[in-house]
């Protein structure tokens, strides 16, 4: 599905020097590279504050902790997403409210979102899934109307952007009150382990977030709030600094691979290709097709026999996971989500894709349908 080693070999010298520099300094925790990376990512995103942390899940949890919510407060999330988005809500004693997504771009359905808002709703968490932005303008309009916070789950879409109706453009993760991302190795900007970050233009929120991530302390040994221990290791920050310089190039490589799939699979009857929304710049963290006629598992098995890896993101809606079933009534059903869970299939896509590899994948899919 990815070629992380191939990506590394192209920038090996820079990566090795960055890691060696941290070893030489022996400043493995909170070294200068961490602040440098936060500053560089802040410039890339055009946002005031970036606070790094241990992983993307921590980023979401810390963001919620900073909002001073009350037990039982409702947080709206799409039902078609990774469990972490709802997991942190439950961990904090809050209530995840799951809504449907659109069939064509897998993003939070605006009508479903609006119908889920109640007097207990405090936060909306749109997920920019597979590399494409959610439709943020109506989401922000609803949030303003109902006085709600918006936390963007940008773990899969760093570098994506959204264009508003007035033609202004912003990077995903910088539109809501808080944005969160992950630097898991397979993400658009991935490190060599775990890592994450939180971003905001609100200076007061930023100060609180940084404090929460550091055991609730602003001054050492003076703990103002209950926090946690979540930090980005200096080695990870150092190599992320290098990879950030290549992010635009890597995103372009993903786009070119996606265009190749689009051109060669567009006429294949039986599959629907990823939708590129007019308001969004897709970064193709995943290239996810929809397989019609209940053929998804058959196609996956066929490709596996040919040595072609695929992934199913995600086979079960959040509300059908045992961990979250207590938050929904019996028989709860979201039609688009359940249809997608039974039909989506992600094909290999990464920064090192070779045309001959893609041609083999494309030919194999066409053979399945011949």
C-alpha positions as a LaTeX table, in Angstrom:
\begin{tabular}{lrrr}
\hline
Residue & $x$ (\AA) & $y$ (\AA) & $z$ (\AA) \\
\hline
Unk1 & 0.00 & 0.00 & 0.00 \\
Unk2 & 2.93 & 2.36 & 0.66 \\
Unk3 & 6.68 & 2.49 & $-0.02$ \\
Unk4 & 8.15 & 4.24 & 2.99 \\
Unk5 & 11.64 & 2.88 & 2.39 \\
Unk6 & 11.65 & 4.11 & $-1.19$ \\
Unk7 & 10.63 & 7.56 & 0.01 \\
Unk8 & 13.38 & 7.51 & 2.63 \\
Unk9 & 16.16 & 6.55 & 0.20 \\
Unk10 & 15.54 & 9.71 & $-1.88$ \\
Unk11 & 16.20 & 11.99 & 1.10 \\
Unk12 & 18.39 & 9.60 & 3.10 \\
Unk13 & 21.32 & 11.95 & 3.59 \\
Unk14 & 19.17 & 14.75 & 5.00 \\
Unk15 & 17.19 & 12.40 & 7.23 \\
Unk16 & 20.31 & 10.69 & 8.56 \\
Unk17 & 22.00 & 14.02 & 9.28 \\
Unk18 & 18.91 & 15.28 & 11.12 \\
Unk19 & 18.73 & 12.17 & 13.30 \\
Unk20 & 22.48 & 12.20 & 13.94 \\
Unk21 & 22.24 & 15.84 & 14.98 \\
Unk22 & 19.76 & 14.95 & 17.71 \\
Unk23 & 21.94 & 12.05 & 18.87 \\
Unk24 & 24.96 & 14.34 & 19.01 \\
Unk25 & 23.05 & 16.89 & 21.08 \\
Unk26 & 21.49 & 14.15 & 23.25 \\
Unk27 & 18.46 & 16.43 & 23.61 \\
Unk28 & 15.94 & 13.68 & 23.00 \\
Unk29 & 12.97 & 15.34 & 24.71 \\
Unk30 & 11.91 & 18.95 & 23.98 \\
Unk31 & 15.01 & 19.62 & 21.89 \\
Unk32 & 15.26 & 22.68 & 19.64 \\
Unk33 & 14.03 & 20.71 & 16.63 \\
Unk34 & 10.58 & 20.43 & 18.21 \\
Unk35 & 10.05 & 24.18 & 18.37 \\
Unk36 & 11.59 & 24.59 & 14.91 \\
Unk37 & 9.18 & 22.05 & 13.47 \\
Unk38 & 6.18 & 23.66 & 15.17 \\
Unk39 & 7.24 & 27.02 & 13.72 \\
Unk40 & 7.77 & 25.60 & 10.22 \\
Unk41 & 4.43 & 23.78 & 10.21 \\
Unk42 & 2.74 & 26.95 & 11.46 \\
Unk43 & 4.12 & 28.81 & 8.44 \\
Unk44 & 3.07 & 26.03 & 6.05 \\
Unk45 & $-0.48$ & 26.05 & 7.39 \\
Unk46 & $-0.60$ & 29.84 & 7.83 \\
Unk47 & $-1.85$ & 29.51 & 11.40 \\
Unk48 & $-0.58$ & 31.17 & 14.57 \\
Unk49 & $-0.05$ & 28.19 & 16.86 \\
Unk50 & 1.08 & 24.59 & 16.34 \\
Unk51 & 1.49 & 22.40 & 19.41 \\
Unk52 & 3.08 & 19.02 & 18.76 \\
Unk53 & 2.11 & 15.93 & 20.76 \\
Unk54 & 2.61 & 12.17 & 20.88 \\
Unk55 & 0.03 & 11.06 & 18.30 \\
Unk56 & $-3.15$ & 12.03 & 16.49 \\
Unk57 & $-5.45$ & 10.44 & 19.07 \\
Unk58 & $-3.84$ & 12.48 & 21.84 \\
Unk59 & $-4.30$ & 15.57 & 19.67 \\
Unk60 & $-8.06$ & 15.01 & 19.57 \\
Unk61 & $-8.26$ & 14.24 & 23.28 \\
Unk62 & $-6.24$ & 17.29 & 24.31 \\
Unk63 & $-8.33$ & 19.51 & 22.02 \\
Unk64 & $-11.51$ & 18.35 & 23.75 \\
Unk65 & $-9.93$ & 18.73 & 27.20 \\
Unk66 & $-9.10$ & 22.36 & 26.39 \\
Unk67 & $-12.77$ & 23.22 & 25.83 \\
Unk68 & $-13.82$ & 22.56 & 29.45 \\
Unk69 & $-16.77$ & 20.39 & 28.54 \\
Unk70 & $-19.14$ & 18.78 & 31.02 \\
Unk71 & $-19.80$ & 15.06 & 31.36 \\
Unk72 & $-22.57$ & 14.04 & 28.97 \\
Unk73 & $-22.06$ & 16.92 & 26.56 \\
Unk74 & $-22.69$ & 15.79 & 22.99 \\
Unk75 & $-20.01$ & 15.77 & 20.31 \\
Unk76 & $-21.10$ & 15.15 & 16.71 \\
Unk77 & $-18.90$ & 12.91 & 14.57 \\
Unk78 & $-19.35$ & 11.09 & 11.26 \\
Unk79 & $-20.17$ & 7.40 & 11.69 \\
Unk80 & $-17.83$ & 6.51 & 8.82 \\
Unk81 & $-14.39$ & 7.13 & 10.30 \\
Unk82 & $-11.66$ & 5.53 & 12.39 \\
Unk83 & $-12.57$ & 4.69 & 15.98 \\
Unk84 & $-10.14$ & 7.23 & 17.49 \\
Unk85 & $-12.46$ & 10.12 & 16.58 \\
Unk86 & $-15.18$ & 8.77 & 18.89 \\
Unk87 & $-12.87$ & 6.96 & 21.30 \\
Unk88 & $-11.50$ & 10.13 & 22.88 \\
Unk89 & $-15.03$ & 11.45 & 23.35 \\
Unk90 & $-16.04$ & 8.37 & 25.32 \\
Unk91 & $-12.81$ & 8.39 & 27.34 \\
Unk92 & $-13.60$ & 11.89 & 28.57 \\
Unk93 & $-17.14$ & 10.99 & 29.65 \\
Unk94 & $-18.68$ & 12.87 & 26.75 \\
Unk95 & $-21.32$ & 11.53 & 24.36 \\
Unk96 & $-20.49$ & 10.79 & 20.71 \\
Unk97 & $-23.40$ & 11.49 & 18.38 \\
Unk98 & $-22.90$ & 9.74 & 15.05 \\
Unk99 & $-24.23$ & 11.17 & 11.81 \\
Unk100 & $-24.30$ & 10.01 & 8.20 \\
Unk101 & $-21.88$ & 10.88 & 5.43 \\
Unk102 & $-22.30$ & 11.63 & 1.73 \\
Unk103 & $-21.91$ & 8.71 & $-0.65$ \\
Unk104 & $-19.69$ & 10.50 & $-3.14$ \\
Unk105 & $-16.97$ & 11.99 & $-0.93$ \\
Unk106 & $-17.44$ & 10.17 & 2.41 \\
Unk107 & $-17.70$ & 13.47 & 4.33 \\
Unk108 & $-20.18$ & 14.47 & 7.02 \\
Unk109 & $-23.65$ & 14.92 & 5.54 \\
Unk110 & $-24.84$ & 18.44 & 6.33 \\
Unk111 & $-28.54$ & 17.55 & 6.68 \\
Unk112 & $-27.71$ & 14.67 & 9.01 \\
Unk113 & $-25.45$ & 16.97 & 11.02 \\
Unk114 & $-28.09$ & 19.67 & 11.37 \\
Unk115 & $-30.76$ & 17.22 & 12.49 \\
Unk116 & $-28.43$ & 15.87 & 15.22 \\
Unk117 & $-27.86$ & 19.21 & 16.96 \\
Unk118 & $-29.56$ & 19.48 & 20.36 \\
Unk119 & $-29.30$ & 21.69 & 23.43 \\
Unk120 & $-26.55$ & 19.33 & 24.70 \\
Unk121 & $-24.41$ & 19.64 & 21.56 \\
Unk122 & $-21.14$ & 21.43 & 22.19 \\
Unk123 & $-18.70$ & 20.36 & 19.44 \\
Unk124 & $-18.70$ & 19.23 & 15.81 \\
Unk125 & $-15.77$ & 17.09 & 14.65 \\
Unk126 & $-15.68$ & 16.90 & 10.85 \\
Unk127 & $-13.22$ & 14.33 & 9.51 \\
Unk128 & $-11.31$ & 15.18 & 6.34 \\
Unk129 & $-11.29$ & 11.58 & 5.17 \\
Unk130 & $-8.84$ & 9.96 & 2.75 \\
Unk131 & $-7.24$ & 13.31 & 1.87 \\
Unk132 & $-10.23$ & 15.51 & 0.95 \\
Unk133 & $-11.80$ & 18.33 & 2.90 \\
Unk134 & $-15.25$ & 18.12 & 4.38 \\
Unk135 & $-17.66$ & 20.83 & 3.22 \\
Unk136 & $-16.55$ & 23.33 & 5.85 \\
Unk137 & $-18.57$ & 26.43 & 4.97 \\
Unk138 & $-22.01$ & 25.04 & 5.95 \\
Unk139 & $-20.42$ & 23.31 & 8.95 \\
Unk140 & $-18.98$ & 26.60 & 10.21 \\
Unk141 & $-22.31$ & 28.34 & 9.52 \\
Unk142 & $-24.17$ & 25.80 & 11.65 \\
Unk143 & $-21.52$ & 26.03 & 14.37 \\
Unk144 & $-21.86$ & 29.80 & 14.53 \\
Unk145 & $-25.67$ & 29.60 & 14.54 \\
Unk146 & $-25.70$ & 27.19 & 17.49 \\
Unk147 & $-22.61$ & 28.54 & 19.29 \\
Unk148 & $-20.62$ & 25.31 & 18.84 \\
Unk149 & $-16.92$ & 24.57 & 18.69 \\
Unk150 & $-15.45$ & 22.89 & 15.62 \\
Unk151 & $-12.47$ & 20.54 & 15.94 \\
Unk152 & $-11.16$ & 19.32 & 12.58 \\
Unk153 & $-9.83$ & 15.77 & 12.41 \\
Unk154 & $-7.16$ & 16.37 & 9.78 \\
Unk155 & $-5.15$ & 13.18 & 10.39 \\
Unk156 & $-5.49$ & 11.99 & 6.77 \\
Unk157 & $-5.49$ & 15.30 & 4.95 \\
Unk158 & $-2.58$ & 17.53 & 5.95 \\
Unk159 & $-1.94$ & 19.83 & 3.00 \\
Unk160 & $-5.50$ & 19.69 & 1.67 \\
Unk161 & $-7.37$ & 22.96 & 1.23 \\
Unk162 & $-10.92$ & 24.32 & 1.08 \\
Unk163 & $-12.25$ & 27.21 & $-1.00$ \\
Unk164 & $-15.16$ & 29.22 & 0.37 \\
Unk165 & $-17.93$ & 30.81 & $-1.69$ \\
Unk166 & $-16.09$ & 34.17 & $-1.56$ \\
Unk167 & $-13.07$ & 32.45 & $-3.22$ \\
Unk168 & $-10.89$ & 32.61 & $-0.12$ \\
Unk169 & $-8.91$ & 29.42 & 0.52 \\
Unk170 & $-7.66$ & 27.85 & 3.74 \\
Unk171 & $-5.74$ & 24.71 & 4.57 \\
Unk172 & $-7.81$ & 22.01 & 6.25 \\
Unk173 & $-7.24$ & 21.97 & 9.99 \\
Unk174 & $-7.10$ & 25.78 & 10.15 \\
Unk175 & $-10.77$ & 26.54 & 9.52 \\
Unk176 & $-12.38$ & 25.41 & 12.77 \\
Unk177 & $-11.47$ & 26.51 & 16.28 \\
Unk178 & $-8.90$ & 23.70 & 16.59 \\
Unk179 & $-7.30$ & 21.35 & 14.08 \\
Unk180 & $-5.69$ & 18.01 & 14.84 \\
Unk181 & $-3.38$ & 15.80 & 12.81 \\
Unk182 & $-1.31$ & 12.63 & 12.98 \\
Unk183 & 2.24 & 11.96 & 11.81 \\
Unk184 & 1.76 & 8.19 & 11.68 \\
Unk185 & 4.25 & 6.90 & 9.07 \\
Unk186 & 1.67 & 6.43 & 6.29 \\
Unk187 & 0.14 & 9.92 & 6.59 \\
Unk188 & 0.80 & 12.71 & 4.09 \\
Unk189 & 3.51 & 13.93 & 6.45 \\
Unk190 & 4.68 & 10.90 & 8.39 \\
Unk191 & 7.45 & 10.35 & 10.91 \\
Unk192 & 9.29 & 7.13 & 11.81 \\
Unk193 & 6.98 & 6.27 & 14.69 \\
Unk194 & 4.07 & 8.06 & 16.32 \\
Unk195 & 3.49 & 11.78 & 16.42 \\
Unk196 & 0.75 & 14.37 & 16.23 \\
Unk197 & $-0.05$ & 18.07 & 16.41 \\
Unk198 & $-2.80$ & 20.50 & 17.34 \\
Unk199 & $-3.26$ & 23.89 & 15.69 \\
Unk200 & $-5.29$ & 27.00 & 16.41 \\
Unk201 & $-5.37$ & 30.76 & 15.83 \\
Unk202 & $-6.74$ & 31.31 & 19.33 \\
Unk203 & $-3.82$ & 32.28 & 21.59 \\
Unk204 & $-5.69$ & 31.52 & 24.82 \\
Unk205 & $-6.68$ & 28.07 & 23.56 \\
Unk206 & $-3.11$ & 27.46 & 22.39 \\
Unk207 & $-1.69$ & 28.27 & 25.82 \\
Unk208 & $-4.17$ & 25.90 & 27.46 \\
Unk209 & $-3.50$ & 23.12 & 24.94 \\
Unk210 & 0.25 & 23.38 & 25.44 \\
Unk211 & $-0.25$ & 23.28 & 29.21 \\
Unk212 & $-2.56$ & 20.24 & 29.08 \\
Unk213 & $-0.10$ & 18.33 & 26.91 \\
Unk214 & 2.61 & 19.03 & 29.50 \\
Unk215 & 1.02 & 17.58 & 32.65 \\
Unk216 & $-1.15$ & 20.69 & 33.05 \\
Unk217 & 1.83 & 22.87 & 33.88 \\
Unk218 & 2.99 & 26.17 & 32.44 \\
Unk219 & 5.73 & 26.55 & 35.02 \\
Unk220 & 7.60 & 23.38 & 35.99 \\
Unk221 & 6.13 & 21.66 & 39.05 \\
Unk222 & 3.18 & 24.10 & 39.12 \\
Unk223 & 0.17 & 22.20 & 37.75 \\
Unk224 & $-2.73$ & 24.51 & 36.95 \\
Unk225 & $-5.05$ & 21.90 & 35.43 \\
Unk226 & $-5.19$ & 18.13 & 35.14 \\
Unk227 & $-3.28$ & 17.34 & 31.98 \\
Unk228 & $-1.45$ & 14.48 & 30.35 \\
Unk229 & 2.02 & 13.64 & 29.10 \\
Unk230 & 1.99 & 13.91 & 25.32 \\
Unk231 & 5.00 & 15.14 & 23.41 \\
Unk232 & 6.73 & 14.72 & 20.07 \\
Unk233 & 10.20 & 13.22 & 20.44 \\
Unk234 & 13.03 & 15.41 & 19.18 \\
Unk235 & 14.21 & 12.78 & 16.67 \\
Unk236 & 10.74 & 12.63 & 15.14 \\
Unk237 & 10.56 & 16.42 & 14.98 \\
Unk238 & 13.97 & 16.59 & 13.29 \\
Unk239 & 13.06 & 14.20 & 10.50 \\
Unk240 & 9.60 & 15.79 & 10.13 \\
Unk241 & 11.39 & 19.09 & 9.56 \\
Unk242 & 13.16 & 17.47 & 6.62 \\
Unk243 & 10.05 & 15.79 & 5.24 \\
Unk244 & 8.00 & 18.99 & 5.55 \\
Unk245 & 10.31 & 20.55 & 2.95 \\
Unk246 & 9.24 & 17.80 & 0.53 \\
Unk247 & 5.54 & 17.73 & 1.43 \\
Unk248 & 4.38 & 19.69 & $-1.62$ \\
Unk249 & 6.41 & 17.40 & $-3.89$ \\
Unk250 & 5.00 & 14.31 & $-2.16$ \\
Unk251 & 1.43 & 15.61 & $-2.47$ \\
Unk252 & 1.97 & 16.24 & $-6.17$ \\
Unk253 & 3.20 & 12.66 & $-6.60$ \\
Unk254 & 0.03 & 11.37 & $-4.92$ \\
Unk255 & $-2.11$ & 13.55 & $-7.17$ \\
Unk256 & $-0.34$ & 12.25 & $-10.29$ \\
Unk257 & $-0.92$ & 8.66 & $-9.17$ \\
Unk258 & $-4.60$ & 9.46 & $-8.58$ \\
Unk259 & $-4.92$ & 11.07 & $-12.02$ \\
Unk260 & $-3.48$ & 7.89 & $-13.58$ \\
Unk261 & $-6.09$ & 5.77 & $-11.80$ \\
Unk262 & $-8.82$ & 8.21 & $-12.86$ \\
Unk263 & $-7.78$ & 8.07 & $-16.51$ \\
Unk264 & $-7.46$ & 4.29 & $-16.69$ \\
Unk265 & $-10.35$ & 3.22 & $-14.46$ \\
Unk266 & $-12.91$ & 5.84 & $-15.44$ \\
Unk267 & $-14.67$ & 3.58 & $-17.94$ \\
Unk268 & $-14.76$ & 0.46 & $-15.76$ \\
Unk269 & $-18.39$ & $-0.40$ & $-15.14$ \\
Unk270 & $-18.98$ & $-1.58$ & $-11.59$ \\
Unk271 & $-16.78$ & 0.84 & $-9.65$ \\
Unk272 & $-17.09$ & 4.48 & $-8.64$ \\
Unk273 & $-13.92$ & 6.55 & $-8.43$ \\
Unk274 & $-13.06$ & 9.10 & $-5.73$ \\
Unk275 & $-14.85$ & 12.42 & $-6.18$ \\
Unk276 & $-12.80$ & 15.58 & $-6.47$ \\
Unk277 & $-15.04$ & 18.29 & $-5.05$ \\
Unk278 & $-14.88$ & 21.73 & $-6.65$ \\
Unk279 & $-14.28$ & 23.36 & $-3.27$ \\
Unk280 & $-11.47$ & 21.02 & $-2.21$ \\
Unk281 & $-7.92$ & 20.16 & $-3.17$ \\
Unk282 & $-7.65$ & 16.40 & $-2.60$ \\
Unk283 & $-4.35$ & 15.02 & $-1.25$ \\
Unk284 & $-5.16$ & 11.33 & $-1.82$ \\
Unk285 & $-3.88$ & 9.88 & 1.41 \\
Unk286 & $-5.99$ & 6.99 & 0.18 \\
Unk287 & $-7.39$ & 6.27 & $-3.27$ \\
Unk288 & $-10.72$ & 4.74 & $-2.32$ \\
Unk289 & $-13.10$ & 3.31 & $-4.88$ \\
Unk290 & $-16.68$ & 2.16 & $-4.30$ \\
Unk291 & $-17.32$ & $-1.34$ & $-5.64$ \\
Unk292 & $-20.92$ & $-1.85$ & $-6.70$ \\
Unk293 & $-23.14$ & $-4.93$ & $-6.88$ \\
Unk294 & $-21.72$ & $-6.50$ & $-3.70$ \\
Unk295 & $-18.49$ & $-7.36$ & $-5.55$ \\
Unk296 & $-16.08$ & $-5.67$ & $-3.13$ \\
Unk297 & $-14.86$ & $-8.80$ & $-1.33$ \\
Unk298 & $-14.62$ & $-10.74$ & $-4.58$ \\
Unk299 & $-12.52$ & $-8.00$ & $-6.18$ \\
Unk300 & $-10.29$ & $-7.78$ & $-3.12$ \\
Unk301 & $-9.69$ & $-11.54$ & $-3.17$ \\
Unk302 & $-8.96$ & $-11.46$ & $-6.91$ \\
Unk303 & $-6.38$ & $-8.69$ & $-6.47$ \\
Unk304 & $-4.82$ & $-10.47$ & $-3.51$ \\
Unk305 & $-4.25$ & $-13.56$ & $-5.67$ \\
Unk306 & $-2.29$ & $-11.33$ & $-8.03$ \\
Unk307 & $-0.17$ & $-9.95$ & $-5.18$ \\
Unk308 & $-1.92$ & $-6.57$ & $-5.09$ \\
Unk309 & $-2.60$ & $-5.25$ & $-1.58$ \\
Unk310 & $-5.81$ & $-3.39$ & $-0.82$ \\
Unk311 & $-7.44$ & $-2.11$ & 2.36 \\
Unk312 & $-11.00$ & $-1.66$ & 3.58 \\
Unk313 & $-11.45$ & 1.61 & 5.46 \\
Unk314 & $-13.83$ & 0.97 & 7.30 \\
Unk315 & $-15.76$ & $-2.33$ & 7.46 \\
Unk316 & $-18.08$ & $-1.32$ & 10.32 \\
Unk317 & $-19.85$ & 1.94 & 11.20 \\
Unk318 & $-18.86$ & 3.37 & 14.57 \\
Unk319 & $-22.29$ & 2.59 & 16.01 \\
Unk320 & $-21.91$ & $-1.10$ & 15.17 \\
Unk321 & $-18.64$ & $-1.33$ & 17.10 \\
Unk322 & $-19.17$ & $-2.94$ & 20.50 \\
Unk323 & $-17.33$ & $-0.06$ & 22.17 \\
Unk324 & $-19.88$ & 2.50 & 20.98 \\
Unk325 & $-23.11$ & 0.53 & 20.73 \\
Unk326 & $-24.26$ & 1.94 & 24.08 \\
Unk327 & $-24.52$ & 5.42 & 22.55 \\
Unk328 & $-27.22$ & 4.52 & 20.02 \\
Unk329 & $-30.71$ & 3.10 & 20.22 \\
Unk330 & $-31.39$ & $-0.45$ & 19.04 \\
Unk331 & $-31.79$ & $-0.62$ & 15.27 \\
Unk332 & $-29.97$ & 2.68 & 14.67 \\
Unk333 & $-29.14$ & 2.87 & 10.98 \\
Unk334 & $-27.41$ & 5.33 & 8.66 \\
Unk335 & $-27.95$ & 4.25 & 5.07 \\
Unk336 & $-25.01$ & 5.93 & 3.33 \\
Unk337 & $-22.55$ & 4.84 & 6.00 \\
Unk338 & $-23.65$ & 1.22 & 5.89 \\
Unk339 & $-23.58$ & 1.15 & 2.10 \\
Unk340 & $-20.03$ & 2.50 & 2.04 \\
Unk341 & $-18.82$ & 0.10 & 4.73 \\
Unk342 & $-19.83$ & $-2.75$ & 2.45 \\
Unk343 & $-18.46$ & $-1.25$ & $-0.75$ \\
Unk344 & $-15.27$ & 0.81 & $-0.25$ \\
Unk345 & $-11.85$ & $-0.50$ & $-1.28$ \\
Unk346 & $-8.61$ & 1.46 & $-1.13$ \\
Unk347 & $-5.97$ & 0.82 & $-3.79$ \\
Unk348 & $-2.22$ & 1.30 & $-3.33$ \\
Unk349 & $-1.18$ & 4.96 & $-3.59$ \\
Unk350 & 1.96 & 6.65 & $-2.31$ \\
Unk351 & 4.76 & 9.00 & $-3.25$ \\
Unk352 & 6.86 & 6.37 & $-5.02$ \\
Unk353 & 4.22 & 4.86 & $-7.32$ \\
Unk354 & 5.60 & 3.60 & $-10.62$ \\
Unk355 & 3.49 & 3.66 & $-13.78$ \\
Unk356 & 4.18 & $-0.01$ & $-14.52$ \\
Unk357 & 2.90 & $-0.93$ & $-11.04$ \\
Unk358 & $-0.24$ & 1.11 & $-11.54$ \\
Unk359 & $-0.74$ & $-0.36$ & $-14.99$ \\
Unk360 & $-0.62$ & $-3.86$ & $-13.51$ \\
Unk361 & $-3.22$ & $-2.86$ & $-10.89$ \\
Unk362 & $-5.44$ & $-1.24$ & $-13.51$ \\
Unk363 & $-5.16$ & $-4.21$ & $-15.88$ \\
Unk364 & $-6.01$ & $-6.60$ & $-13.06$ \\
Unk365 & $-9.16$ & $-4.67$ & $-12.16$ \\
Unk366 & $-10.22$ & $-4.61$ & $-15.80$ \\
Unk367 & $-9.61$ & $-8.36$ & $-16.06$ \\
Unk368 & $-11.87$ & $-8.93$ & $-13.07$ \\
Unk369 & $-14.70$ & $-7.12$ & $-14.85$ \\
Unk370 & $-14.05$ & $-8.63$ & $-18.29$ \\
\hline
\end{tabular}
